[in-house]
């Protein structure tokens, strides 16, 4: 008879059974390899006892089923009304094929930024489609691969206009027709840069270096800006237009009017409102301005076979590499959302987009005609999708009547109501709106546009064949699959990038973001309709405070770099409130490149602090620079653990020196994955930190975005956190709570992990990193070990000694592709090195596979170093190997087996890169930012 044996195995333990990779038995083997008996012993050798937190994180963990039940209850507290508020946010229909195959597909949402182009050809093509779409619709030749949102894109455009303008004026004109949240973010950005903002209906062209207009305007007006732009150009000023891509499917495009820069949001191209984001902002410009454009640009190059290949063009121009000389701190994008918007255009094609735009416009005309017929005063005369109705003292009653009928309208001033129709509007919605105004008669569908002939678009757009493919779902599904198969994402293999924390993005964490109760809310809907969201915000903030030791959080910044900027603005505002003029920011030479760029944007003067020979902050130089700054010292920006991946013992002393001179300590939260549950930055001297939720707290990287960078502060800084963008200057993002919908992911992660699970994740992240360092230290020098010979959550492998034999860090990175891996972070923070971060999510088997690959590559390096094979004949120099290499005539000094199936590579489902090594120099010299015609594919090798 069978015997009942009780088990203590808990299959619902998300932290230890699902999120954390190594099993207890695997951990024992790894600890033995590291040379310690227990995980506690390793942590004691790694993290200085003087900074360890005294109290554990103690909230209980939820199972996946319990989490989803909790999410359902929270979602039920939100009220989903039909929001016709407009103001840059609109109802849209996400085609199910795009929702299922892109947004909900880990092949797309777990990919990393396409810095290694050979393994990112699919998302690079998808982003090139986005760029082409934006360039075509705006009528400007060059577009970038997206920015954070419309408001920050407009602020970037202002800074870009100042750089390229011939006018030496210090003022920038902002039209009264601009969306209020965009005005707020522009004003925030302008203040520390000393730019004067001039607002109004009419612009004095000779007094400004640039101007921005909204087209269509925030209250609906559509007008031709050709003459206005010509006058600006005559004065040497730059014209920026904030515009709407759907409107441009029927309206005269900005480029034809002479605009220099166009910005906006691609949200209404199939991306849910999500109570504010994430959404892909966009920017397009004239060709001669492209090298001043912030963000990323996908361009076209060739590979080692002479075939066309995509890459991030102008990579060395990325702003954060320029440090304190940067004009922008943008180092990311909204790639996943840009991919969705680009696929929306591919899915519908130009005919479909035009049909949607015409339907939206005629719905607005139908509504306007019915209101006018009933005696209402409707403005403007020319509009696309938005009208404004003068209602006098009846404003509150009409807004309330509309809400009773499930409709949110926009409150405009004290006596007007705004109505913006969208793709989801139908006859029923129109009838309910009219009913709120007391109009019972059915509206007669309009057939004629409310646009003058001179403003109706004449030019073609989206002429590239990709936008004319057969749109049967079978073909669309296969196209999306073909592109994703080109790429290497976390669903295929480990991505061991230092400082980027490519960890598990669990399916249960991702599921709620597409639920209508979360996805369909307008960010400016009445707050009583978003009670569920605000429950999330409150609990997430409480738990982030418990994790970090800070007293308050702002959830508004929607990238890590934007979090840095917001944190420094908060510090600056605090100093101003005390009547102190402080503008010096001390930043170690090893800091993230966005740190000095953010400080410059915040109006601070960067003073670089030296590093000691072991990579730590040079305390003597730090003290000297702090004393020299004296009462001008505003802040010190440090990363902890250090950018070199170690816990420096000097942190408390750095904080003491900074505070002694009246400065504030900014602790960059990029490496928070080594702190959670062990160290609270707010308890060891930090005054403010940003948290990369897309790193430590499990929001997917999405091929280069979305990201989130909330900032935590001590109590004395709380009054100076970013303000609501509806309340004027002080906001850093367009939406009050940033990219609200993806905060759900981090909240779900924190709830399922529980306090103990989060702490264990940190400990295992350090075990995995130290295991790699121990196993590889004999083959590759490991830089910057801590005082007791331990690394934190990442380690730096020094490949510089191999340069004497002609082997470059690029050779090793590209060879890892043959082994089935994304390369670690290359040449940062030290040129010629590889920074490896395994995270806690990787199993011992996958880590061992990576180690096997590195050791095999080391043997190939030895073959070169010892003269058995020249570097040009080595598989290192020919990597990565493609299927074309496999089947072509073979006349190489190594076997096909060695070249194409090296150690660590899977054999049955091996990843094959679609292109050989990409020529970076060719790509930068031949910048092509829109889809070339298909016949160029045949000519690419010539």
N, C-alpha and C positions, 0 to 999 in steps of 0.2 A: 504494500500500500504506500501511496505517496505520503510524504511528510511535509506538513505546513511549516515553511521557514520564513519568519518575518523578515522584511527587508526595510532598510532605512533609505533606499534609493527613492528620490522624489522626482518623478518625471516632469513636474510642473515648476521646478526650480529653474527659472529662466536664466538667471545670472550664471550658474555653474553648469547647467546642462545645454544651454543654447548659445549664450553670448561669449562666454570665456572658452577659448579653444582647447587648451590642454586638459586632459583628464587628471584626476589626482595621481594615478600611477605614472602618467607621463611627466607630471611635475616632479615626482621623486627622481626620475631618471635625469631630468634637466638640472635639478638642484645638485645632483652628484657631479654632473659635468662641470657645473659652475664652481664646485668645491665648497659647498655649504650644506648643512644638514637640514635646515628648514627655511621656509619662506620668510619667517620672522627674522632669522639670522641674516638673510640677504638684505632685507629692508634696513636692518640696523646698520649694516655696512655701507648702505647707499645713501640714506636720507639722514642728515645731521639730527641728532636727538634734540638739539636746541630749538629746532623749528617745528617739531612734530606737534600736532594738535592733541589736546588732552582728552577731548570727548569724542566718541565715535559717532558716525552718522547712524541714526537708529530707527528710521522709519521702516515699516515692514514692506516686503516685496509682494507684488501681485503676479499671479500667473497670467499667461497670455489670455485665457478665457475671461478671467476676472478683469483684466485691463480693458478688453473690448466691451465688456458689460458696463464698466465705469465710463468709458468713452461714449457709449450709446446714451447713458443717462445724462451726461454733460451736454452732448449734442442736442438732446431733447429740450434743454433749457434755452437754446437759440430759437428764434422765430424767423423763418425764411419768408420774407415778403418779396414782392417784385419791386426791386429798387430801380426807379427811373431818375435817380439823383444825378447821374452823369459825372461831370467834373473829373473826367479821365478814367472812370471805372464803369464798365458796362456788362450787362448780362451777355453771355456768349454760349455757344453750343460746342462743347469739346467732342469732336467725332469719336465715337466709341473705339474705332480702330486706332486712333492716336492715344486715347486714354489707356487702352489695354496694352498696346505694343510699344509705347514710349514712356508715359508717365508712370505706369505700374510695372515696368519691365526693368529688372535689375541690370540687364545688359546696358541700359542707358543711364539709370540713376546712380549706379555705383562706379561709374567710370571716373577717372581723374582728369584734371586739366591736360589738354593734348600737347604737353611739352615734348613728348616722345612721339613724333609724327608717324613713324612707321606702324605703330600699334594704335593709331587714333584716326585712321583715314575715314572711317564711317562717320564719326561725329564731326570731323573737319568738313566733310562734304555737306552734312546737314547744316552746319553753321554757315558754310559758303552759300547754301540755298537761302538762308535767312538774310545774309548780307545782300545777296542779289535782289531779294524781295524788297528790302528797305531802299536800296539804291534805285530800283526801278520805280517804286511808288513815290518816292520823294523827288525823283528827277535829278538826283545828284550822283556823281560817278563812284564815290567811295563810301562804304559803310563799315562800321565795326561789328564785332561779333556779340554785341549787346553791352549795356550798362545796367546799373542796379534798378532804377525806376525812372519815370519821366522827370521828376523834380530834380534828382541828382544829375541826370543827363543835361538838364537845362543849366544847372550850376557849373558843370564841367564845360559846357559850351560858352558860358560867360568867360571863364578863365582862359579857354582856348582863344576866344575872340580877342582878348587883351593881348595875347602873345603874338597874334598874326596881324592885328590892325595896324594900319599906317598912321592913324590918328594917335596923338599922344595924350588925349583927354583921359581923365581918371574916372569918368562917370559912365554908367551903363543904364540904358533906358529899358524899363520894364512896363509893357503895355498893361492897361487896366483890364484888358480882356484875358489876361493870363489866369490859369487856375490858381486859386489862393494858396494851396499847399506848395505849388511851384514857386510862387513869390516868396513864401516863407523860407524855403531851403536856399534860394538864391541870396536872400538877405543874410542868412546865416553864413554862407560861404564868403560873401563880399566883405563883411565887417573886418575880419582879421587881415584881409589882403589890402585894406585901405581903398576899396572900390566904393564909390558913391553910387547909390541906387536912386535913379530918378523915375518916378512913376507918373503915369498920366495917360491921356487919350492921344495926345499929339507929342511928337518928338522933336527936340531941337537938335538937328543932325550934327551941327558943328560942335556941340558941347559934349558928345559921347564918343567912346571908342567902339560901341556896339549897341545893338538893340535887339530885344526879343519880342515877337508877336505870337499870339495864339491863333491858329487857323485850323478849324473853326474856333471862334472865341468861346470863352467859358460860359457865356450866356447865349451862345448859339450863332452869333453873327458870322457870316462868310463875306469877306471882302477881298479885293485884289490889292496886294501890297507892292505891285511892280514899281509904281512911282515912288513910294516910300523907300524902297530898297535902293533905287537909283540915286535918290538924294543922300542916303547914307554912304553909298560908294563914292559919291562926289566929294564927301567930306573925309574920306579915308577910313570910314567906319565899317563894321562887319554886321551883316544882317543874319539873325538867328530866327528860325520859325519852329515853334512847338506845334506839332501837327498830329493828325489822326490817320492811321494807315487805311482804315476802312473808308473814311471820307475821301481819301485820295484815289480811291477806285473810280470815283465819278467827278472829283474836283480837279481843277487846274493845279499842277504840282508846284511845290516851292521852287524847284530848280528852274522852271520856266519863268518864274517871277524874278529870278536873279538871286535868290537866297544863297548865302554862303554855307550855312550849317542848318540842318534840320534835326530836331530831336522829338522824342515822344515815347509812347509805350505801345508794345505789341500785345497788350493784355487781351484785347477783344478778338484776337486771332486764336480763339480756342482755349485760352488760359483762364481758369475760373478766378473770380474776384478774390476769394479766400480771405475776406476781411482785411485786405490790404496787400497781399502778395504771397509768394514771390511772382514778379512779372518781369519780362525782359524790356528794359529801356533800350532805346536805339539812338544812334547818331550817324548822320551822313554828312558829307562835306564835299566841297570842290576839290579837284585832284591836287592842286598845288598846296592844299592845307593838310594833306593826309599825314605828314610826318609830325604834325602838331596834335594829332587826334589822340585822346586818351583811350585806354583799354586795349583790347586785342583785335587784331585783324587777321583773318585767314586769307592766305595767298596761295599761289600755285608755284611749284618748283618741279624738279625732276629727281628721279632716284638713280641708283647706281647703274641701272640698265638703260637709262635715258628715257624712262617712261614718266608721264606726268604724275605728280604727287602733291598732296596738300600739306601745308604746314602753317604754324603761326608765324606770320611774316613780321619783319622788323622786331624779332624777339629781343635783341639786345637793346632796343629802344624802350622796352617796358619801363614805365615811369619809376617803379620802386628801385630799379637798379641805379638810377641817378641819385638816389638818397636825398640829401638836403637840397640838391639842385633841381629836384623834381617839381613839376608844375601840377601834378596830380598824384594821389596815392592809390589810384585804381590799380589793383593787381588781380582782379577777378572779373567775372561776368555773371550773367544769368543763363548759362549755357543750356541747361535742360529746358528752360522755358523758351529760349530762343529756338531750340530744336523743335519744340511743340508748335510754335508760331510758324516756323518755316514749313513744317509738314502740313499745317492747316492750309497754307497757300498752295502746296503741292496737291493736297487732297481736293481742293475746290478749283484750282486753276484760275486764270484771269476771268473766264466766263462766270464761274461760280461766285467769285468775289464781287464782280460787278453786279450780279443778280442780287446778292445779299445787300450790297450797298444801296442799290436802287430801291429794294423793298423797304429798307430801313428809312430811307429818305421819304418815300411816298407815305409810309405810316406816319411820319412826323407831319407831313403836309395834310394828311387826312385829319389828324388831331387838330392842327392849327385852323383848318377850314371850319371844322365843326364848332370850335370855340368862338371863332370870329362870327360865325352865323348866329350864335347865341348872344352876341353882343359883347364878348370879352375883348379886352385890349391885348393883342398878342404881338410880341416882338421877337426877333427882328423881321424885316421883310424877306431877307435872304438867309437861309439856314440849311444845315445838312440834317441833323438828327435832334437838335435841341431848340426848344422855344422857351420864352419867358412870358408869363402871363401876369399882368398887373391886376391885383385883386384887392388892393387897399386894406381896409381893416378886417377883411374876411380871410386874411392869410392863415391865421391859426386854425380857423374852422375848416378850411379846405384841406390843409395838411392833415388834420385829424380825420376828416371824412375819408380821405384817400387811404389812410392807414387802416381805417375800419374795413375798407374794401381790399385790403392786402397789398396796398401800393405805397411805396415811399417816394415822395416828391422832394424837391430841393427848396429849402427856405432861402430866398434871395432878398437881402435887406429886410425892410419892415413891411413892404407892401407888394412883393412879387413872389411868384412861385415858378421854379424851373422844372421843365419836363424833358428828359432825354430818353428817346426810344432806342431800341437796340435789336439785335438779331433774334432775341427771344420774344419780342413783342408780337402779339396777334390781335385779332379783332376783339377777343374777350378782354384783353388788357386795355385796349382803347376804350371799350364800353365802360369799364370800371372807372377809368380816369374821368371820362365825361360825366358819369354818374356822381362822382365826388364834387363836380362843379354844378350839379343840379340839372344836367342835360340828359334827358331820357331818350331823345330821338337817336336812332342808329346813325352812325357816321357813314357818309357816302365815300367809298374808297377813292382816293385821289389818283389821277392818271398823269397829271402834268407836274413837272418839278417846280420848286420854288427857288430856282437858281437862274441868274442871268446867263445868256449864252456865252459870254466872255469868261465865265468861271467854270464851265463844263469842260472836263478833260478831253483833249483831242488826241493825245499820244497813246500808243500801245504800251503795255507793260507785261512783265512776266512772259517774255517771248522765248526764253530758253526752253528746250525740249523737256526738261525735267518737270516743268509746270504744265506740260501738255501730254503727259503720259496717260495711258488708259487708267481711268480712276475706279475701275472695278476693285472692290475690296481685296480680292485675291491678289491683284497686281500691287496694290498699295502695301499689303501685308508683307509680300515678298521683298519689296524695295526696302522697307524698314528692316527686315531680317537680314538682307544682304549687307546693309550698312552696319548693323550691329555685329555681324559676323566678322567684319573687318577689324574690330576693336578688341582690346584686352581690358576687361573690367573685373571687378571683384567676384563676379559670378563665375569667372574662369580660373582665376589664380590670385595669389597674394600680391598686393601692391605695397612693397616695403619702403614707403617714402618717409624719410625723416622729416619731422616737423609738420607732417600733413595728416597723420593718424587716420589711415584708411581702414576703418574698423567695420564690423558688421552693422548693416542697416536692416534690422529685423523686419520681416513682413508685417508682423502685428503692429509695429510702430508706424508703418507706412499706410496701412489700410484706411484710417479715419480721414486722411486729408482729402479724399475724393468724395466723402459723404456730403450730400447737399447741405446739411445743417451747418457744415463748416465751410464748404467750398463756395456757396452761393451768396454769402453775406457781403454787402457793400461796406467799405471801411468807414463811411460817414453815415451809416444807418444809425438811428437812435440807439443808445447804449442798452436800453431795456430789451432790445431785440437780440442782444449778444451776451446774455447773462452766462451762458455756457463758456464762451470765450473768456470772459472776465474771471470766471472761476479758475480756468486754466492759468491765466496770467498771474493771479494771486498765489496759487499754490506753487507754480513754477518759480516765481520770484522768492517765495519763502524758502523753498528747497535750495535754490541757488545761493541765497544768503547763508543758509546753514553750511553749504559746501565751501563757500569762499571766506566766510568771516566778515563779509560786508553787511551794511545796514540797509541799503536800498539798491534797486536795479532800474535801469531803463531798458526796455525791450525793443526800442526803436531802431537802432543801427542794423542795417541788413547786409553787412559784411564785416569781416574782421578788421579790415583797414578803416572802414567807416566807424567801427567801435573805437579804434585808436583816436581818430579825429574827434569823435564825440567826447571821449574821456579828456583829451587835452583842452577842448573848448570848455568843459566843465571846470577844469583847474583854472583856466584863464578867467572865467567869470567869477570864480571864488576870490581870486586875487583882486580883481577890479572892485568887488563888493567891499573890500577892506581898504580901498584907496591906494593899493600898491601897484606899481608899474613893474611887473616882472615879465621877462620875455626870453630868458635863457633856458634852454632845455639840454641837459647832459645826456648823451646817448653813447653807450659803449660801441667801439668799432665793430664788435661782433653782432650787433643788433640786427633784427629783421630790417630789410631795406625799406619797408613801408613806414617804420618808426620815424626816421628823419623826414620823409616826405609828408607824413601826417603833421609833424611839428611845424614844418614850413607852412603848410596850409592853415594851421591854427595861429599863424602870425608870430611864431616863436623863432628864436635864433638858435641854431643847432651848434653845440660844442661837443666834439667827438672825444671820448675818453679812451685811452689806450688799453690794450689787453696785456696781461702778464704772460710770460713765456708758456705757462700751462693752460692758457686760454681764459683764465678768470679775468674779471675786471681788475685793472691795475689800481689798487686802493689808494696808493700814494698820488697817482695822477688824478684820480677822482676827487680826493680831498683838495688837491691844489686847484682844480678847475672850479669846484664848488666855492672855495674861498675867493677865487678871482671874480666869480659872478656876484657873490655877496648878496645884496638885497635886490639884485636883478634875477636871482635864481627862481625860475617858475616851477621846474619839474626835472626829475630824472626818470628816464624810460629804461627799464631793464626787463630782461626775459628770464624767467625762473621756472624750472631749471634752465641753465644757460643755453644759449643757442648751440653751444658745443655739446650739449647733452649730459651735463653733470650738475650736481648740486654744489654750488659754491658755498663755502663756509662764511663768506664775507657779507651775506645779504643784510643781516641786521645792522652791520656797520655802515653799509651803503645807505640804508634808510635813515640811520641816526644822523649821518653827515648831512644828508639832504634836508631833514627836518630842522637841524640846527641852524641852517642858513635860510629857513623859511620856505623851502620848496616843498612840493608834493611828489610822492613816489607813484609812478605809473608802472605797474607790473603787467607786462604783456602776457596774456593768457594763452598764447599759442601752445605752450607745453603743459597745459593744465592736466593732461592725461597722466602725468607723473605725480600729481598732487592730490587728486580727489580722495578724500577720506583720510589722508595722511598729513597734509599741510594746508592751512587756510591762509592765503596771501593777505587777507585783511587783518590777520592777527600777528603778522610778523613784520609789519611796517608799511604795507601797501595802503595807499589812499584810494586808488582806482585801478581796476583791471577790466579788460574786455575778455569775453569768453567766446572762443570759436565753437559755436554749437555744432557746426558742420565738421568738427574734428572730435573733440572730447565727448560731445553729447549726441553723437550718432545721426545727425542730419546728413543725408548723402551728399557727396560732392557734385554729382550730376554732370560730370564732364567739364567742370569748371564753374559751378554755381548751380543751385542757390547756396548762399551762405547766410549766417546770422552772427552778429557780434555784439550782443547785449553788454552793457557796462555796469559793473557793480562799484559802489562808492561807500566810503565811510559817511557817517551821519552829517558831518559838517559840509560835505559836498552835495548832499541830496537836493537842496533847494536849487541847484544849478544844472540839474540834469536836462537833457533835451526836452523842449516843450512840444505841445500838440501843434502840428502844422496848421491847424485851423486858427491858431491864436497868434500868428505872426512869427517874426524872426526867432530863432532858437531851435527850430526843428532841423534834423539832419536827414530825414527821409520823408517821402510823400505821405505815408500812412502813419497814424498815431502809434501803432504797435508794430511797425515794420512789416516784415513778411510773416504775418500772424499765423497763417495756416500751417507753416512748418514748425512753429513752436510746439505744435501737437506732438511732433516726432520726439523731440527732446524730453517733453513731459512724460510721454509714454515710456521712453527708455529709463528715466529716473524712477518711475513708479514700478516697472517690472524688475529693475535691478535691486531696488531697496537700498538702504544705507550700507548694509554689510556687503551687498553684491558690488556696489560701486567701488568700495574700498578694495575688495578682492580683485576687481578688474585692474586697478592701479598697480597692485602688487604683482599680478601676473604679467602686466605689460613690462614691468622692470625685469621680471624673471626671463621673459622671452628675449629681451634685448641683451641681457647679460649672458644668456645661453649662446646667442649668436656671436657676441664678442669673444667669449671663451673658446668656442669651436673654431673661430677664424683667426684668432690672434697670432697663431703661428704662421699663417699664410699671408695675412695682410696686417700691417701695423695698425693698431687701433689708437686713434688720437684722443687726447683729453679724458683719460680715465680719472675718476675722482681720487681723493686723497687715499682711499683704501682700495684702489684698484677696481672700482665699479663704475659702470655707466648708469644713467638714469633709464629712460624709456626708449632711448635711441643710441646708436653708436656710429662713429665716423671711421670709415675704412680709408686708410691713406694709400692711394694708388700713385702718388707722385714718384716714388722710387722707380717705377716701371717706365717712366718717360725716358730714362737713359737708354732704353732699348727700343724706343719708338712706339711703345704701347701707351695709348691715351685713355683717359677716363671714358671718352666716347666709345672706344673699342670695347671696353668691358660692358658698358651699358647696352650697346647694341647686341653683344653676344648673349647677354641675359635674355633677350627676346627669343633667341633660338632655344633657350632652356625653358621657355614658357613663362617668363616673368617680366613684369614692368620693372624698369631700373629704379634703384633708390634715387634720392635727391642728389643731383650731380653738381659738383663744384660749389657747394654752398653748405656751411658758411666759409669753407676753405676751398680755394680753387684746386682742382685736381683730386678731389676726394669724393667718396660716396657716403651719404648719411642714411643709415638703415633704421627704420622703425617698424618692428613687426606687429605692434599692437597686441592687445590681450586676446583678440578674436581668432588668431591663427593657431591651428593645431600643431602639435609637435611634428607630425608627418609632413605638413606643408613647409614648416620651418626647416626641417631636415632636407627637404627637396631643394630649398633655396641654398642651404649650406653646401650640399652636393654640387650644385651648379657653380657656386663661387670657387670651390676647391678644384673642379675640373677646369675652370677658366684660369686658375692660378697655374695649373700644370701646362696649359697652353702658353701662358706668359713665360714659364720656365723654358719651353721649347724655343722661344724667340731669344730669351736672355742667354741661353747656353749654345746658341748657334745652330740648333737643329733645323730651324725654319726661319726665314726672313719674315719681318713683320708684314710686308706687302703680300707674301704668300700664305700668311697665317689665316685660319678661320676667323680670328679676331678682327682682321681688317675687312674681310668679306661679309661680316655679319651686318644685319640679319639675313639669313638664307630664306628664299622664297620657294614656292612650288616650282617656279620657272627655273630656279637654280637646280632643283632636284632632277627635273626631267631633261634639262639641256645637256649638251655634250660636256663631259667632265674632264678637265685637264688641269686639275689643281693638285697641290702637293699633299693634300690630306684627302681622306675618303669621304664619299657621300654620307656615310654613316656618321662620321665625326662631325661633318659640317651641319647636317640637317637634323640629326637625332643625338645631340650631346647629352651628357649626364643630367638627369633631372627632368628632361623633356618627356611628356607623355607620348606614347606611340600611337594609340588608337585614336584619340581625340586631340592630337597635337595642334597647338595654335600655329597657324601659318600667317606671317605678316603679308598683307596684300602688295606691299612695295618693298624694294630694297632700301639701302641707306639713302636718306634724303639729303640733297645738296642744299645746305642752308644758305650759302653765299648766293647761289643762283636765285633762290627764292626772294632774297632781299633786293637783288638787282632787277628782278622782273616781277614787280608787285602787280598782281592781278587780283582784284577784289570782287569781281562778279563772275558768275559762271561763264566760262568760255563756250563757244559753240561746239557741238558734238564732234564736228570734223577735226577739231584740234586734238582729240584723243589719238586719231590716226597719225597726226603730224608730230606728236610729242617727242618721239625718239629721233627726229631729224634735226 
